[in-house]
Amino acid sequence: MNIYVGNISFRTTEEDLIDLFAQFGDVASAKIITDRETGRSRGFAFVDMDNQDEGLAAIEALNGREHMGRNLTVNEARPRQPRY
């Protein structure tokens, strides 16, 4: 299950996200989206969890929760729209 994580702190690392989501199950990967030119975090990430039920539990528990001084926005990621 691919999960969108928004409003993350610019100090957050991918390891921080893995640790946060691992409370709910196995985390396959975490990817913080960065600006192509500066390499700086854009303030959101995607976390991939293998088990749907564990992913839904993580969304339920973490959406709106404070992490590193920011209230997270956590929901199921929508499919990427094609660019024209």
DSSP file (Angstrom, degrees, kcal/mol; ACC not computed):
  #  RESIDUE AA STRUCTURE BP1 BP2  ACC     N-H-->O    O-->H-N    N-H-->O    O-->H-N    TCO  KAPPA ALPHA  PHI   PSI    X-CA   Y-CA   Z-CA
    1    1 A M              0   0    0      0, 0.0    48,-2.7     0, 0.0     2,-0.5   0.000 360.0 360.0 360.0 128.7    0.0    0.0    0.0
    2    2 A N  E     -A   48   0A   0     46,-0.2    75,-2.5    75,-0.2     2,-0.4  -0.804 360.0-165.1 -94.2 126.4    1.4    3.4   -1.0
    3    3 A I  E     -AB  47  76A   0     44,-3.0    44,-2.6    -2,-0.5     2,-0.4  -0.937  13.1-141.3-119.7 130.2    0.8    6.1    1.6
    4    4 A Y  E     -AB  46  75A   0     71,-3.0    71,-1.9    -2,-0.4     2,-0.5  -0.738  15.0-168.1 -86.2 133.9    1.2    9.8    1.1
    5    5 A V  E     -AB  45  74A   0     40,-2.8    40,-2.4    -2,-0.4     3,-0.3  -0.947  13.4-178.7-126.2 109.1    2.7   11.7    4.1
    6    6 A G  E     +AB  44  73A   0     67,-3.7    67,-2.1    -2,-0.5    38,-0.2  -0.623  53.1  32.4-108.4 166.1    2.4   15.5    3.9
    7    7 A N  S    S+     0   0    0     36,-0.8    37,-0.2    -2,-0.2    -1,-0.2   0.823  75.6 164.7  62.7  35.3    3.5   18.4    6.0
    8    8 A I        -     0   0    0     35,-2.0    -1,-0.2    -3,-0.3    60,-0.1  -0.518  43.7 -99.8 -80.2 152.3    6.7   16.7    7.2
    9    9 A S    >   -     0   0    0     58,-0.3     3,-1.4    -2,-0.2    34,-0.1  -0.373  24.3-124.0 -65.3 146.7    9.4   18.7    8.8
   10   10 A F  T 3  S+     0   0    0      1,-0.3    31,-0.3    32,-0.1    -1,-0.1   0.651 112.8  59.8 -67.8 -13.5   12.3   19.6    6.6
   11   11 A R  T 3  S+     0   0    0     57,-0.2    -1,-0.3     2,-0.1     2,-0.1   0.588  80.1 113.2 -86.8 -12.5   14.5   17.8    9.2
   12   12 A T    <   -     0   0    0     -3,-1.4     2,-0.2    56,-0.1    31,-0.1  -0.353  52.3-157.5 -65.1 136.5   12.7   14.5    8.8
   13   13 A T     >  -     0   0    0      1,-0.1     4,-1.7    -2,-0.1     5,-0.1  -0.684  31.0-110.4-107.4 166.0   14.8   11.7    7.2
   14   14 A E  H  > S+     0   0    0     -2,-0.2     4,-2.3     1,-0.2     5,-0.1   0.857 121.2  56.1 -62.7 -34.1   13.6    8.6    5.5
   15   15 A E  H  > S+     0   0    0      2,-0.2     4,-2.6     1,-0.2    -1,-0.2   0.879 102.9  55.0 -64.9 -38.0   14.8    6.6    8.5
   16   16 A D  H  > S+     0   0    0      1,-0.2     4,-2.3     2,-0.2    -1,-0.2   0.919 109.6  46.9 -59.6 -43.5   12.6    8.7   10.7
   17   17 A L  H  X S+     0   0    0     -4,-1.7     4,-2.7     2,-0.2     5,-0.3   0.904 110.2  51.8 -66.7 -41.5    9.6    7.8    8.6
   18   18 A I  H  X S+     0   0    0     -4,-2.3     4,-2.0     1,-0.2    -2,-0.2   0.936 111.8  47.3 -60.0 -45.5   10.4    4.1    8.5
   19   19 A D  H  < S+     0   0    0     -4,-2.6     4,-0.5     2,-0.2    -2,-0.2   0.902 112.8  49.6 -61.9 -41.5   10.7    4.1   12.3
   20   20 A L  H >< S+     0   0    0     -4,-2.3     3,-0.7     1,-0.2    -2,-0.2   0.929 117.1  38.9 -64.2 -46.6    7.4    6.0   12.7
   21   21 A F  H >< S+     0   0    0     -4,-2.7     3,-2.0     1,-0.2     4,-0.5   0.719  99.4  75.5 -79.7 -21.3    5.4    3.7   10.4
   22   22 A A  T 3< S+     0   0    0     -4,-2.0     3,-0.4     1,-0.3    -1,-0.2   0.678  78.8  75.5 -65.3 -16.3    7.1    0.5   11.6
   23   23 A Q  T <  S+     0   0    0     -3,-0.7    -1,-0.3    -4,-0.5    -2,-0.1   0.738 102.7  40.1 -62.4 -21.1    5.0    0.7   14.8
   24   24 A F  S <  S-     0   0    0     -3,-2.0     2,-0.3     1,-0.3    -1,-0.2   0.507 128.2 -62.6-109.3  -8.1    2.1   -0.5   12.6
   25   25 A G  S    S-     0   0    0     -4,-0.5    -1,-0.3    -3,-0.4     2,-0.3  -0.964  80.4 -19.7 154.4-168.9    3.9   -3.2   10.5
   26   26 A D        -     0   0    0     -2,-0.3    24,-0.8    -3,-0.1     2,-0.6  -0.528  50.9-151.9 -74.8 128.5    6.5   -3.9    7.9
   27   27 A V  E     -C   49   0A   0     -2,-0.3    22,-0.2    22,-0.2     3,-0.1  -0.897   9.6-170.6-102.1 120.0    7.7   -0.9    5.9
   28   28 A A  E     -     0   0A   0     20,-2.6     2,-0.3    -2,-0.6    21,-0.2   0.887  67.1 -24.3 -76.4 -40.1    8.9   -1.7    2.4
   29   29 A S  E     -C   48   0A   0     19,-1.5    19,-2.8     2,-0.0     2,-0.3  -0.988  46.8-150.6-165.4 162.4   10.3    1.7    1.7
   30   30 A A  E     -C   47   0A   0     -2,-0.3     2,-0.4    17,-0.2    17,-0.2  -0.986  14.5-173.5-141.2 133.9   10.1    5.4    2.4
   31   31 A K  E     -C   46   0A   0     15,-2.7    15,-2.2    -2,-0.3     2,-0.4  -0.954  12.2-154.1-135.6 114.3   11.0    8.2    0.0
   32   32 A I  E     -C   45   0A   0     -2,-0.4     2,-0.4    13,-0.2    13,-0.2  -0.738  25.4-127.4 -83.6 131.0   11.1   11.9    0.8
   33   33 A I  E     -     0   0A   0     11,-2.2     9,-2.9    -2,-0.4    11,-0.5  -0.673  31.8-168.0 -83.5 129.1   10.4   14.0   -2.3
   34   34 A T  E     -C   41   0A   0     -2,-0.4     2,-0.3     7,-0.3     7,-0.2  -0.801  28.6 -97.7-119.0 157.3   13.1   16.6   -2.9
   35   35 A D     >  -     0   0    0      5,-2.8     4,-2.1    -2,-0.3     5,-0.0  -0.540  30.9-136.3 -69.1 133.5   13.6   19.6   -5.2
   36   36 A R  T  4 S+     0   0    0     -2,-0.3    -1,-0.1     1,-0.2    -2,-0.0   0.861  99.1  39.1 -62.7 -36.5   15.5   18.6   -8.3
   37   37 A E  T  4 S+     0   0    0      1,-0.1    -1,-0.2     3,-0.1    -2,-0.0   0.899 128.8  25.7 -84.3 -41.8   17.7   21.7   -8.2
   38   38 A T  T  4 S-     0   0    0      2,-0.1    -2,-0.2     3,-0.0    -1,-0.1   0.713  87.7-135.5 -97.0 -21.9   18.4   22.2   -4.5
   39   39 A G     <  +     0   0    0     -4,-2.1     2,-0.2     1,-0.3    -3,-0.1   0.490  58.1 139.8  78.1   1.8   18.0   18.7   -3.2
   40   40 A R        -     0   0    0      1,-0.1    -5,-2.8    -6,-0.1    -1,-0.3  -0.521  62.7 -94.2 -81.4 146.2   16.0   20.1   -0.3
   41   41 A S  E     - C   0  34A   0    -31,-0.3    -7,-0.3    -7,-0.2    -1,-0.1  -0.252  21.7-148.4 -56.0 141.9   12.9   18.3    1.0
   42   42 A R  E     -     0   0A   0     -9,-2.9    -1,-0.1     2,-0.3    -8,-0.1   0.363  50.0-102.2 -93.4   2.8    9.6   19.5   -0.6
   43   43 A G  E    S+     0   0A   0    -10,-0.3   -35,-2.0     1,-0.3   -36,-0.8   0.589  91.6  78.9  91.1  11.1    7.8   18.7    2.7
   44   44 A F  E     -A    6   0A   0    -11,-0.5   -11,-2.2   -38,-0.2    -2,-0.3  -0.975  49.1-179.5-147.2 164.7    6.1   15.4    1.7
   45   45 A A  E     -AC   5  32A   0    -40,-2.4   -40,-2.8    -2,-0.3     2,-0.4  -0.914  22.6-124.3-151.6 171.6    7.0   11.8    1.2
   46   46 A F  E     -AC   4  31A   0    -15,-2.2   -15,-2.7    -2,-0.3     2,-0.4  -0.997  18.1-165.4-127.6 134.9    5.6    8.4    0.3
   47   47 A V  E     -AC   3  30A   0    -44,-2.6   -44,-3.0    -2,-0.4     2,-0.5  -0.972   8.1-152.2-119.3 133.6    5.8    5.3    2.5
   48   48 A D  E     -AC   2  29A   0    -19,-2.8   -20,-2.6    -2,-0.4   -19,-1.5  -0.927  12.8-176.8-110.7 123.1    5.2    1.8    1.1
   49   49 A M  E     - C   0  27A   0    -48,-2.7   -22,-0.2    -2,-0.5     6,-0.1  -0.961  21.8-145.8-118.7 136.6    3.8   -0.9    3.3
   50   50 A D  S    S+     0   0    0    -24,-0.8     2,-0.5    -2,-0.4    -1,-0.1   0.839  82.5  66.0 -69.5 -34.4    3.3   -4.5    2.1
   51   51 A N     >  -     0   0    0    -25,-0.4     4,-2.2     1,-0.2     5,-0.2  -0.808  67.5-154.0-100.2 123.2    0.2   -5.2    4.2
   52   52 A Q  H  > S+     0   0    0     -2,-0.5     4,-2.6     1,-0.2     5,-0.2   0.901  95.8  50.6 -59.1 -45.7   -3.0   -3.2    3.4
   53   53 A D  H  > S+     0   0    0      1,-0.2     4,-2.1     2,-0.2    -1,-0.2   0.896 111.1  48.4 -63.6 -40.1   -4.5   -3.6    6.9
   54   54 A E  H  > S+     0   0    0      2,-0.2     4,-2.2     1,-0.2    -1,-0.2   0.895 111.3  51.3 -65.8 -39.5   -1.3   -2.4    8.5
   55   55 A G  H  X S+     0   0    0     -4,-2.2     4,-2.4     2,-0.2    -2,-0.2   0.914 109.8  48.7 -62.6 -43.8   -1.2    0.6    6.1
   56   56 A L  H  X S+     0   0    0     -4,-2.6     4,-2.5     1,-0.2    -1,-0.2   0.878 110.2  52.1 -64.7 -37.5   -4.8    1.5    7.0
   57   57 A A  H  X S+     0   0    0     -4,-2.1     4,-2.3     2,-0.2    -1,-0.2   0.900 109.7  49.6 -64.2 -40.4   -4.0    1.3   10.7
   58   58 A A  H  X S+     0   0    0     -4,-2.2     4,-2.6     2,-0.2     5,-0.3   0.917 111.0  49.1 -64.8 -43.2   -1.0    3.6   10.2
   59   59 A I  H  X S+     0   0    0     -4,-2.4     4,-2.1     1,-0.2    -2,-0.2   0.943 112.2  48.5 -60.0 -48.1   -3.1    6.1    8.3
   60   60 A E  H  < S+     0   0    0     -4,-2.5    -1,-0.2     1,-0.2    -2,-0.2   0.901 118.3  39.4 -58.9 -43.5   -5.8    6.1   10.9
   61   61 A A  H  < S+     0   0    0     -4,-2.3    -1,-0.2    -5,-0.2    -2,-0.2   0.831 121.8  39.0 -78.9 -33.2   -3.3    6.6   13.8
   62   62 A L  H >< S+     0   0    0     -4,-2.6     3,-2.0    -5,-0.2     2,-0.3   0.687  80.7 107.8 -98.6 -19.1   -0.9    9.1   12.2
   63   63 A N  T 3< S+     0   0    0     -4,-2.1    10,-0.2    -5,-0.3     3,-0.1  -0.454  99.0   5.1 -64.3 121.5   -3.2   11.4   10.2
   64   64 A G  T 3  S+     0   0    0      8,-2.8    -1,-0.3    -2,-0.3     2,-0.2   0.318  99.4 135.5  87.5  -7.3   -3.2   14.7   12.1
   65   65 A R    <   -     0   0    0     -3,-2.0     7,-2.8     6,-0.1     2,-0.3  -0.474  59.4-113.2 -77.0 144.4   -0.6   13.5   14.6
   66   66 A E  E     +D   71   0B   0      5,-0.2     2,-0.3    -2,-0.2     5,-0.2  -0.594  38.7 171.5 -77.5 133.6    2.3   15.8   15.6
   67   67 A H  E >   -D   70   0B   0      3,-2.9     3,-1.4    -2,-0.3   -58,-0.3  -0.933  69.8 -14.4-145.5 120.1    5.7   14.7   14.5
   68   68 A M  T 3  S-     0   0    0     -2,-0.3   -57,-0.2     1,-0.3     3,-0.1   0.857 130.4 -50.3  54.5  40.0    8.8   16.9   14.8
   69   69 A G  T 3  S+     0   0    0      1,-0.2     2,-0.4   -60,-0.1    -1,-0.3   0.488 120.8  97.2  84.4   3.1    6.7   20.0   15.4
   70   70 A R  E <  S-D   67   0B   0     -3,-1.4    -3,-2.9    -5,-0.1     2,-0.7  -0.958  73.1-124.0-126.4 144.1    4.4   19.5   12.4
   71   71 A N  E     -D   66   0B   0     -2,-0.4    -5,-0.2    -5,-0.2    -6,-0.1  -0.781  37.6-132.8 -85.7 116.3    0.9   17.9   12.2
   72   72 A L        -     0   0    0     -7,-2.8    -8,-2.8    -2,-0.7     2,-0.6  -0.322   8.5-147.3 -72.2 148.2    1.1   15.2    9.5
   73   73 A T  E     +B    6   0A   0    -67,-2.1   -67,-3.7   -10,-0.2     2,-0.5  -0.982  27.2 177.6-109.7 116.8   -1.3   14.7    6.7
   74   74 A V  E     +B    5   0A   0     -2,-0.6     2,-0.3   -69,-0.2   -69,-0.2  -0.980  12.9 133.2-128.9 123.1   -1.4   10.9    6.0
   75   75 A N  E     -B    4   0A   0    -71,-1.9   -71,-3.0    -2,-0.5     2,-0.2  -0.969  60.4 -68.2-156.3 171.4   -3.6    9.2    3.5
   76   76 A E  E     -B    3   0A   0     -2,-0.3   -73,-0.3   -73,-0.2     2,-0.1  -0.454  58.8-114.1 -66.1 132.4   -3.6    6.6    0.7
   77   77 A A        -     0   0    0    -75,-2.5   -75,-0.2    -2,-0.2    -1,-0.1  -0.419  24.5-132.0 -69.6 139.6   -1.6    7.9   -2.2
   78   78 A R        -     0   0    0     -2,-0.1     3,-0.1     1,-0.1    -1,-0.1  -0.601  36.2 -88.8 -84.8 152.7   -3.5    8.5   -5.4
   79   79 A P        -     0   0    0      0, 0.0     2,-0.2     0, 0.0    -1,-0.1  -0.313  52.3 -98.0 -59.5 145.1   -2.1    7.1   -8.7
   80   80 A R        -     0   0    0      1,-0.1    -3,-0.0    -3,-0.1     0, 0.0  -0.444  36.2-129.2 -68.0 133.0    0.3    9.5  -10.4
   81   81 A Q        -     0   0    0     -2,-0.2    -1,-0.1    -3,-0.1     2,-0.0  -0.637  27.0-107.1 -84.0 139.8   -1.3   11.6  -13.1
   82   82 A P        -     0   0    0      0, 0.0     2,-0.4     0, 0.0    -1,-0.1  -0.370  29.5-132.4 -65.9 143.9    0.5   11.6  -16.5
   83   83 A R              0   0    0      1,-0.1     0, 0.0    -2,-0.0     0, 0.0  -0.795 360.0 360.0 -96.2 139.3    2.3   14.8  -17.4
   84   84 A Y              0   0    0     -2,-0.4    -1,-0.1     0, 0.0     0, 0.0   0.390 360.0 360.0-112.3 360.0    1.7   16.2  -20.9
